[in-house]
Every structure is written in C-alpha cells, then in structure tokens.
C-alpha cells in the first residue's frame, strides 16, 4: 500500500485543543462505499486521540452526553409527529 505524504501538518502532529498534550492515532480503517454509477469509493479514516487519559476520558464523556441529548431530541420529534 503506497504511503500518502502531504506538505500540510497532520492532525496527529497538532497538540490537543483541550490540554495541549500530544495526540496519537488509535485506529485506522478504510470504508468502501458503492456509488450510483456502480463504482466503489474508498475512504480512509483515522481516529486520533489525546495521550492524556484524563483529558480523553473527559472528552469521551462529553461526546457520549451530547449523543444521548441528540438521540432524546430525535425520539421526541418522532413521538410528537405520530400523535
């Protein structure tokens, strides 16, 4: 697999926005998406996390709470329209 190089800074080399610690790539995957013309679009994704575990845990907790809030709003909309 050829390595893609870029002249711009990667997200991994930038410090954490919350605490200033270094970041690292925790997971990398590729996704194949079929297109309308029958081809396949391949996207590469990387999950970048903070090396400071306290900061990362606080971020994960905040993300979980926001996800729950959006899910509650979505469910209220669905039940409100069905009445």
Secondary structure, 3 states (H helix, E strand, C coil): CCCCCCCCCCHHHCCCCCCCCCEEEEEEEEEEEECCCCCEEEEEEEEEEECCHHHHHHHHHHHHHHHHHHHHHHHHHHHHHHC
